Amino acid sequence: MGRRRKRSRLRITLVTGLAMLVLITGGAGWLYLKLNGNIDTFGSDGLSSNRPDADASKGENVLVIGTDARTGGNSDLGGGDSDDVGRSDTAFLLHVYADHRHAVGVSIPRDTLVTIPPCRLPDGTWSDTRTNVMFNAAYTTGQTAEGNPACTQNTVERLTGLRVDHTVVVDFKGFSQLTDVVGGVRVCLPNDVYQKDLNPNRATQGKRLFKKGEQTVAGQQALDYVRIRHGIGDGSDIGRIQRQQSFVSSLIKKIKSDGFTPTKLLPLADAATKSMTVDPGLGSADKLLAFAMSLKNVDLHNTQFVTIPWKYEGDRVAVVHPDADALWAALKEDRTLDGKDASGKKGGAKAGASPSPSATEEVSGEGVSVSVYNGTATPGLAADAAAALTGRGFTVPATGNAADRAHATTTITYGPGEKAHASAVARLFPDAELTAGTAPGIGVVLGADYRPGSAASPAPTPTAVPSGVAGTARSADQDICSHLSYG
């Protein structure tokens, strides 16, 4: 992705897990006192006076910010820069649908070019509007050690048009402790990873941090795992976001499988609340518990993680319109990614929101051969797409790596008389470019826009969300190893 600040990074969201952690009997007054003492809040005086209207539905939007601040022991774990300015590495907008059974988390890459509206500075004045700047610059507005979560919230509201009901900031230390408490999370790495992969500025390779294959990571090792960008996949922040979304899914699944007894949950709630800074609306144990109780019926099978529709713009990330606008509109109307109504209202779906059968549900590849090649540096994409094609009845005679491993867009090339069959293939790759060739047969070269699992899942209808979004969706109970172990 080009230029990068020389610092540690964290992209992680714990809000769904946190909601599960504090589902403990409300009669434990001593627990309230303990958790109350853990919770820090940021002031609401930095929030914009020109905010989006609250949604008419009872859905909620929660912004989660991952920070590598040096304060509170985080520097010992690799957080922060020498200038001691609070920095954010991720923003994750969790939309809890009004039916309180579905949820979706939308990652906003830190390098996304956005407009940052006026934000409150430490001296009480307000900054000017800044355009075409990196998204994570919002958190550093004011250059303070604690960062500026209110400015990030203002920026997300400006970007999405959605009112953010709550904001949660999570730091390195809390994440590390949380993975320790749960006894670690099972992951799978496609290759050995060394210290230089974590810190590319090292002169030598250093010691091995992770061996190839399945293993359980916790504490500092879990933190290193979610921070690594180089040495796994294509080395981009986008690829790392997907891996971390899967990690969080596995962490939540692990917490839930361990059971929700007070004995299990007390240390989890303690670790989680110690790591957080929240808005005043969540600034006490009873408020946090009330919020958690509102999420108790959200099913992990109905929780998805996606990334805002994006494309590379030089060494930065640009938001793709109108795809992103369609996503925000769907969330505002409480439509799930496949177009279903999740408003909780009786009488079925809203007018115009009922999805028609997906185009991919009708695709049959019987009698059609397609060769698949990976045109990126991310391992396993050809195998993933080949499995999706064979699952639809296509024959895949060959898979492998393309000669050029820097394709941005997936392309489908077809020979004479093969256009109709190629069009059927294209329905499984909605963003692909169709190109006529002179050689017989059909070939797919996967680009950076391809996301594992996207061809296997039905494409959304126009009344749901754009294909560029659905391609990044990950089921919250998906095993992280199935996402990483492709050869």
C-alpha positions as CSV (number, residue, x, y, z in Angstrom):
1,M,0.0,0.0,0.0
2,G,3.0,2.3,-0.2
3,R,3.8,4.8,2.5
4,R,3.2,3.7,6.1
5,R,3.8,5.3,9.4
6,K,6.4,3.4,11.4
7,R,4.3,2.2,14.2
8,S,2.5,-0.7,15.7
9,R,-1.1,-1.2,14.6
10,L,-4.2,-2.8,16.0
11,R,-7.4,-3.5,14.1
12,I,-9.7,-5.2,16.4
13,T,-13.3,-4.9,17.7
14,L,-14.6,-6.3,20.9
15,V,-18.0,-4.7,21.2
16,T,-20.1,-7.8,20.4
17,G,-18.0,-9.9,22.7
18,L,-18.1,-7.3,25.4
19,A,-21.9,-7.3,25.2
20,M,-21.8,-11.0,25.9
21,L,-19.2,-10.6,28.7
22,V,-21.3,-8.5,31.0
23,L,-24.5,-10.6,30.9
24,I,-24.2,-11.3,34.6
25,T,-27.0,-11.2,37.2
26,G,-27.9,-7.6,38.0
27,G,-28.1,-8.4,41.7
28,A,-24.3,-8.5,42.2
29,G,-23.9,-5.0,43.5
30,W,-20.2,-5.6,44.3
31,L,-19.7,-6.4,40.6
32,Y,-21.2,-3.1,39.6
33,L,-18.8,-1.2,41.9
34,K,-15.9,-3.1,40.5
35,L,-16.8,-2.5,36.8
36,N,-17.8,1.1,37.5
37,G,-14.3,1.7,38.7
38,N,-12.8,0.3,35.5
39,I,-14.8,2.4,33.0
40,D,-13.4,5.6,31.5
41,T,-15.5,8.0,29.5
42,F,-14.8,10.8,27.0
43,G,-16.7,14.1,27.0
44,S,-19.6,14.7,24.7
45,D,-18.7,18.4,24.2
46,G,-16.7,17.4,21.2
47,L,-19.6,16.0,19.3
48,S,-20.9,17.9,16.3
49,S,-24.0,20.1,16.7
50,N,-25.0,19.0,13.2
51,R,-25.6,15.3,13.6
52,P,-27.8,13.0,11.6
53,D,-31.3,12.4,12.9
54,A,-31.8,9.3,15.0
55,D,-33.2,6.4,13.1
56,A,-36.9,5.9,13.5
57,S,-36.4,2.2,14.1
58,K,-35.0,0.8,17.4
59,G,-31.7,-0.3,15.7
60,E,-28.4,0.9,17.1
61,N,-25.1,2.0,15.7
62,V,-22.0,1.4,17.8
63,L,-18.6,2.8,16.7
64,V,-15.6,0.8,17.9
65,I,-12.1,2.3,17.7
66,G,-8.9,0.3,18.1
67,T,-6.0,2.4,19.4
68,D,-2.3,1.9,19.9
69,A,-1.9,4.5,22.6
70,R,1.2,4.4,24.8
71,T,-0.6,5.1,28.0
72,G,-1.6,2.6,30.6
73,G,1.1,0.1,29.9
74,N,0.4,-0.2,26.2
75,S,3.9,0.9,25.2
76,D,5.2,-2.3,26.8
77,L,3.2,-4.3,24.2
78,G,4.3,-2.3,21.2
79,G,1.8,0.5,21.2
80,G,2.2,4.1,20.1
81,D,4.8,6.4,18.6
82,S,7.6,8.2,20.2
83,D,5.6,11.5,20.0
84,D,3.1,10.0,22.5
85,V,0.0,11.0,20.4
86,G,-3.0,8.8,20.7
87,R,-3.6,7.1,17.4
88,S,-6.3,4.9,16.0
89,D,-5.8,1.9,13.7
90,T,-9.3,0.9,13.1
91,A,-12.9,2.0,13.1
92,F,-15.7,-0.6,13.1
93,L,-19.3,0.5,12.9
94,L,-21.5,-2.2,14.4
95,H,-25.2,-1.9,13.3
96,V,-27.5,-3.9,15.6
97,Y,-30.8,-4.3,13.7
98,A,-34.1,-3.3,15.3
99,D,-35.2,-6.9,15.6
100,H,-32.1,-7.4,17.9
101,R,-31.4,-10.7,16.2
102,H,-29.2,-9.5,13.4
103,A,-26.0,-7.4,13.4
104,V,-23.4,-6.3,10.9
105,G,-20.0,-4.7,11.4
106,V,-18.6,-2.4,8.8
107,S,-14.8,-1.9,8.8
108,I,-13.4,1.5,7.6
109,P,-9.8,1.1,6.6
110,R,-7.5,3.6,8.4
111,D,-6.1,4.8,5.0
112,T,-9.5,5.6,3.6
113,L,-9.7,9.1,2.1
114,V,-12.5,11.1,3.8
115,T,-13.8,14.5,4.8
116,I,-13.1,15.3,8.5
117,P,-15.7,17.8,9.7
118,P,-14.8,20.5,12.3
119,C,-13.7,18.9,15.6
120,R,-13.1,20.3,19.1
121,L,-9.4,21.1,20.0
122,P,-7.9,21.0,23.5
123,D,-8.2,24.8,23.8
124,G,-11.9,24.7,23.1
125,T,-11.7,26.0,19.6
126,W,-12.8,23.9,16.6
127,S,-10.7,22.8,13.6
128,D,-11.5,23.5,10.0
129,T,-13.1,21.0,7.7
130,R,-10.4,18.9,6.0
131,T,-11.0,17.0,2.8
132,N,-9.3,14.1,1.1
133,V,-7.3,13.1,4.2
134,M,-6.7,9.7,5.8
135,F,-9.5,8.5,8.1
136,N,-7.3,7.9,11.1
137,A,-6.3,11.5,11.1
138,A,-9.6,12.2,12.9
139,Y,-8.5,10.5,16.0
140,T,-5.2,12.5,16.2
141,T,-6.9,15.8,15.8
142,G,-5.7,17.9,18.7
143,Q,-2.5,15.8,19.1
144,T,-3.3,14.6,22.6
145,A,-2.1,11.3,24.2
146,E,-5.7,10.2,24.8
147,G,-6.8,10.9,21.2
148,N,-10.0,12.4,19.9
149,P,-12.8,9.7,19.8
150,A,-15.4,12.4,19.4
151,C,-13.8,13.6,16.2
152,T,-13.8,10.1,14.8
153,Q,-17.4,9.8,15.7
154,N,-18.2,13.1,13.9
155,T,-16.3,11.8,10.8
156,V,-18.2,8.5,10.7
157,E,-21.5,10.3,11.0
158,R,-20.4,12.6,8.2
159,L,-19.3,9.6,6.0
160,T,-22.3,7.4,6.6
161,G,-25.2,9.7,7.3
162,L,-26.0,7.4,10.2
163,R,-26.3,8.6,13.8
164,V,-23.8,6.9,16.1
165,D,-25.5,5.9,19.3
166,H,-22.4,4.8,21.2
167,T,-18.6,4.9,20.8
168,V,-16.2,2.4,22.4
169,V,-12.4,2.8,22.3
170,V,-10.3,-0.4,22.9
171,D,-6.6,-0.5,23.6
172,F,-3.7,-3.0,23.1
173,K,-3.5,-4.0,26.8
174,G,-7.1,-4.9,27.2
175,F,-7.2,-7.0,24.0
176,S,-4.1,-8.9,25.1
177,Q,-5.5,-9.6,28.6
178,L,-8.9,-10.7,27.1
179,T,-7.3,-13.3,24.9
180,D,-5.3,-14.5,28.0
181,V,-8.5,-14.9,30.0
182,V,-10.3,-17.0,27.4
183,G,-7.3,-19.3,27.1
184,G,-6.3,-18.2,23.6
185,V,-7.9,-18.5,20.2
186,R,-7.1,-21.1,17.6
187,V,-5.6,-19.7,14.3
188,C,-3.9,-21.1,11.3
189,L,-1.0,-19.5,9.4
190,P,-0.1,-20.4,5.8
191,N,3.6,-20.0,6.5
192,D,6.2,-19.2,9.2
193,V,6.2,-15.6,10.4
194,Y,9.3,-13.8,11.8
195,Q,10.0,-10.7,13.7
196,K,10.9,-8.8,10.5
197,D,7.3,-9.5,9.3
198,L,6.0,-7.6,12.3
199,N,8.6,-4.9,12.0
200,P,9.8,-4.5,8.4
201,N,12.4,-1.9,9.6
202,R,14.5,-4.7,11.2
203,A,17.8,-5.4,9.6
204,T,17.6,-9.1,10.1
205,Q,14.8,-11.7,9.9
206,G,14.9,-12.2,13.7
207,K,13.3,-15.1,15.6
208,R,10.3,-17.0,14.4
209,L,7.1,-15.7,16.0
210,F,4.7,-18.2,14.5
211,K,5.1,-21.6,12.9
212,K,3.1,-22.6,9.8
213,G,-0.2,-24.3,10.6
214,E,-2.8,-24.4,13.3
215,Q,-1.9,-23.1,16.8
216,T,-3.5,-21.3,19.8
217,V,-2.5,-17.7,20.4
218,A,-3.1,-15.6,23.5
219,G,-1.7,-12.4,25.2
220,Q,1.3,-10.8,23.5
221,Q,1.3,-13.5,20.8
222,A,-2.4,-12.8,19.9
223,L,-1.6,-9.1,19.7
224,D,1.3,-9.8,17.4
225,Y,-0.9,-12.0,15.2
226,V,-3.6,-9.3,14.7
227,R,-0.9,-6.6,14.1
228,I,1.1,-8.4,11.4
229,R,0.6,-7.1,7.9
230,H,3.8,-8.3,6.2
231,G,4.6,-12.0,5.7
232,I,0.9,-13.0,5.3
233,G,-1.2,-12.5,2.3
234,D,-0.6,-9.4,0.1
235,G,0.8,-7.3,2.9
236,S,-2.0,-4.8,2.7
237,D,-4.1,-3.3,5.5
238,I,-7.2,-4.5,3.7
239,G,-6.1,-8.1,3.9
240,R,-5.3,-7.7,7.5
241,I,-8.7,-6.3,8.3
242,Q,-10.3,-9.5,6.9
243,R,-8.0,-11.7,8.9
244,Q,-8.8,-9.7,12.1
245,Q,-12.5,-9.8,11.4
246,S,-12.2,-13.6,11.3
247,F,-10.1,-13.6,14.5
248,V,-12.7,-11.6,16.4
249,S,-15.4,-14.0,15.1
250,S,-13.4,-16.9,16.5
251,L,-12.8,-15.0,19.8
252,I,-16.5,-14.4,20.2
253,K,-17.3,-18.0,19.4
254,K,-14.8,-19.2,22.0
255,I,-16.3,-17.0,24.7
256,K,-19.8,-18.2,23.9
257,S,-18.8,-21.9,23.8
258,D,-17.1,-21.5,27.3
259,G,-20.5,-20.7,28.8
260,F,-22.0,-17.6,30.4
261,T,-21.5,-18.4,34.1
262,P,-20.5,-15.7,36.5
263,T,-17.2,-17.6,37.2
264,K,-16.4,-17.4,33.5
265,L,-17.7,-13.9,32.8
266,L,-16.3,-12.0,35.7
267,P,-12.7,-12.0,34.6
268,L,-13.8,-11.4,31.1
269,A,-15.9,-8.4,32.0
270,D,-13.1,-7.1,34.3
271,A,-10.5,-7.3,31.5
272,A,-12.8,-5.8,28.9
273,T,-14.0,-2.8,30.9
274,K,-10.4,-2.0,32.0
275,S,-9.5,-1.7,28.3
276,M,-12.3,0.6,27.3
277,T,-13.0,4.3,27.0
278,V,-16.7,4.9,26.2
279,D,-19.1,7.7,25.6
280,P,-21.2,8.9,28.6
281,G,-24.1,6.9,27.4
282,L,-22.2,3.7,28.3
283,G,-20.2,5.2,31.1
284,S,-21.4,3.1,34.0
285,A,-21.9,-0.6,34.7
286,D,-25.7,-0.4,34.7
287,K,-25.7,1.4,31.4
288,L,-23.3,-1.1,29.9
289,L,-25.3,-4.0,31.2
290,A,-28.6,-2.5,29.8
291,F,-26.9,-2.2,26.4
292,A,-25.6,-5.7,26.7
293,M,-29.0,-7.1,27.6
294,S,-30.4,-5.5,24.4
295,L,-28.0,-7.6,22.4
296,K,-28.6,-10.9,24.2
297,N,-30.7,-12.4,21.4
298,V,-28.4,-11.5,18.5
299,D,-27.4,-14.8,17.0
300,L,-23.8,-15.3,15.9
301,H,-25.1,-16.9,12.7
302,N,-26.9,-13.7,11.9
303,T,-23.8,-11.5,12.5
304,Q,-21.6,-10.5,9.6
305,F,-18.4,-8.5,9.1
306,V,-17.9,-6.5,5.9
307,T,-15.6,-3.8,4.7
308,I,-16.8,-0.5,3.3
309,P,-16.9,-0.6,-0.5
310,W,-13.4,0.5,-1.5
311,K,-10.8,0.8,-4.2
312,Y,-7.2,1.7,-4.2
313,E,-6.4,5.3,-5.1
314,G,-2.6,5.5,-5.3
315,D,-1.3,4.2,-2.0
316,R,-4.6,5.1,-0.2
317,V,-8.1,3.7,-0.2
318,A,-11.1,5.5,-1.7
319,V,-14.8,4.9,-0.9
320,V,-16.7,3.5,-3.9
321,H,-20.0,5.3,-4.6
322,P,-22.8,4.6,-5.0
323,D,-22.1,1.2,-3.5
324,A,-21.3,2.7,-0.1
325,D,-24.4,4.9,-0.2
326,A,-26.5,1.7,-0.8
327,L,-24.9,0.0,2.2
328,W,-25.7,3.0,4.5
329,A,-29.3,3.2,3.2
330,A,-29.8,-0.5,3.8
331,L,-28.6,-0.2,7.4
332,K,-30.7,2.8,8.0
333,E,-33.8,0.9,6.8
334,D,-32.8,-2.2,8.8
335,R,-32.3,-4.4,5.8
336,T,-29.8,-7.2,6.1
337,L,-27.0,-7.7,3.5
338,D,-29.3,-10.2,1.6
339,G,-32.1,-7.7,1.5
340,K,-34.3,-9.1,4.3
341,D,-36.3,-6.9,6.6
342,A,-34.9,-6.8,10.2
343,S,-36.8,-3.9,11.6
344,G,-38.8,-6.2,13.9
345,K,-42.1,-4.9,12.5
346,K,-44.9,-7.2,11.9
347,G,-46.3,-7.8,8.5
348,G,-43.1,-8.8,6.6
349,A,-40.6,-6.9,4.6
350,K,-41.0,-3.2,3.8
351,A,-42.2,-2.2,0.4
352,G,-39.4,-2.5,-2.1
353,A,-37.1,-4.4,0.3
354,S,-38.2,-7.9,-0.4
355,P,-35.4,-9.6,-2.2
356,S,-35.9,-11.5,-5.5
357,P,-34.0,-14.7,-6.1
358,S,-30.3,-14.1,-6.3
359,A,-28.8,-14.3,-9.8
360,T,-26.2,-16.8,-8.6
361,E,-28.9,-19.2,-7.3
362,E,-29.8,-19.9,-10.9
363,V,-26.3,-20.4,-12.2
364,S,-25.5,-23.9,-13.5
365,G,-22.0,-24.7,-14.8
366,E,-22.9,-28.1,-16.2
367,G,-20.7,-28.8,-19.3
368,V,-18.6,-25.6,-18.8
369,S,-14.9,-25.7,-18.1
370,V,-13.2,-22.7,-16.4
371,S,-9.5,-22.3,-15.5
372,V,-8.8,-20.2,-12.5
373,Y,-5.6,-18.2,-11.7
374,N,-4.6,-16.1,-8.8
375,G,-3.6,-12.6,-10.0
376,T,-2.7,-11.4,-6.5
377,A,-0.1,-12.1,-3.8
378,T,-2.8,-13.5,-1.4
379,P,-2.5,-17.3,-1.2
380,G,-5.4,-19.6,-1.6
381,L,-7.7,-17.4,-3.8
382,A,-7.6,-19.7,-6.8
383,A,-8.5,-22.7,-4.7
384,D,-11.4,-20.8,-3.1
385,A,-12.8,-19.6,-6.4
386,A,-12.4,-23.1,-7.9
387,A,-14.3,-24.7,-5.1
388,A,-17.2,-22.2,-5.6
389,L,-17.3,-23.0,-9.3
390,T,-17.3,-26.7,-8.9
391,G,-20.0,-26.3,-6.3
392,R,-22.1,-24.8,-9.1
393,G,-21.4,-27.6,-11.5
394,F,-18.5,-26.1,-13.5
395,T,-15.4,-28.1,-14.3
396,V,-12.1,-26.5,-13.3
397,P,-9.3,-28.2,-15.3
398,A,-6.6,-26.0,-13.9
399,T,-5.7,-23.6,-11.1
400,G,-2.6,-21.7,-10.3
401,N,-0.9,-18.4,-10.1
402,A,-1.1,-15.8,-12.9
403,A,2.1,-14.5,-14.4
404,D,1.2,-11.0,-13.2
405,R,0.4,-11.0,-9.5
406,A,-0.7,-7.4,-9.3
407,H,-4.2,-7.5,-10.8
408,A,-6.5,-5.0,-9.2
409,T,-9.7,-6.3,-10.9
410,T,-10.9,-9.8,-11.6
411,T,-11.1,-10.5,-15.3
412,I,-12.9,-13.3,-17.2
413,T,-11.5,-14.0,-20.7
414,Y,-13.5,-16.2,-23.1
415,G,-12.8,-17.7,-26.5
416,P,-14.9,-17.7,-29.7
417,G,-18.4,-18.9,-29.1
418,E,-18.0,-18.8,-25.3
419,K,-19.6,-15.5,-24.4
420,A,-22.8,-17.0,-23.0
421,H,-21.0,-19.4,-20.8
422,A,-18.6,-16.6,-19.7
423,S,-21.6,-14.4,-18.8
424,A,-22.8,-17.3,-16.5
425,V,-19.4,-17.3,-14.8
426,A,-19.5,-13.6,-14.4
427,R,-22.7,-13.9,-12.3
428,L,-20.5,-15.5,-9.7
429,F,-18.0,-12.7,-9.9
430,P,-20.2,-9.6,-10.1
431,D,-17.3,-7.1,-10.2
432,A,-15.3,-8.9,-12.9
433,E,-14.5,-7.5,-16.3
434,L,-15.5,-9.7,-19.3
435,T,-12.9,-9.8,-22.1
436,A,-13.1,-11.5,-25.5
437,G,-10.0,-13.6,-26.4
438,T,-8.7,-15.5,-29.4
439,A,-7.8,-18.8,-27.6
440,P,-10.5,-21.3,-26.9
441,G,-11.9,-21.8,-23.3
442,I,-12.7,-19.6,-20.4
443,G,-10.2,-18.3,-17.9
444,V,-10.7,-16.3,-14.6
445,V,-7.8,-14.2,-13.3
446,L,-8.6,-13.1,-9.7
447,G,-7.8,-9.6,-8.8
448,A,-7.4,-7.7,-5.5
449,D,-11.2,-7.1,-5.5
450,Y,-11.9,-10.8,-5.0
451,R,-12.7,-11.8,-1.5
452,P,-12.6,-15.5,-0.3
453,G,-16.1,-16.8,-0.1
454,S,-17.6,-14.2,-2.3
455,A,-18.2,-16.4,-5.3
456,A,-19.7,-19.1,-3.1
457,S,-22.3,-16.8,-1.6
458,P,-25.4,-15.6,-3.5
459,A,-25.0,-12.1,-4.8
460,P,-27.2,-9.5,-3.2
461,T,-30.1,-8.0,-5.0
462,P,-30.2,-4.3,-5.8
463,T,-32.6,-3.8,-2.9
464,A,-30.0,-5.2,-0.5
465,V,-26.4,-4.0,-0.7
466,P,-23.9,-3.8,-3.6
467,S,-21.9,-6.8,-4.7
468,G,-18.6,-5.1,-3.6
469,V,-19.8,-5.2,0.0
470,A,-21.2,-8.7,0.1
471,G,-17.9,-10.0,-1.2
472,T,-16.3,-9.1,2.1
473,A,-18.9,-10.5,4.4
474,R,-17.8,-13.1,6.8
475,S,-20.0,-15.3,9.0
476,A,-19.4,-14.6,12.7
477,D,-19.1,-18.3,13.4
478,Q,-16.7,-19.0,10.6
479,D,-13.6,-21.0,11.6
480,I,-10.6,-18.7,11.1
481,C,-8.4,-21.6,9.8
482,S,-10.8,-22.3,6.9
483,H,-10.1,-18.7,5.9
484,L,-6.3,-18.8,6.1
485,S,-5.2,-22.3,5.3
486,Y,-5.7,-22.3,1.6
487,G,-2.6,-23.3,-0.3
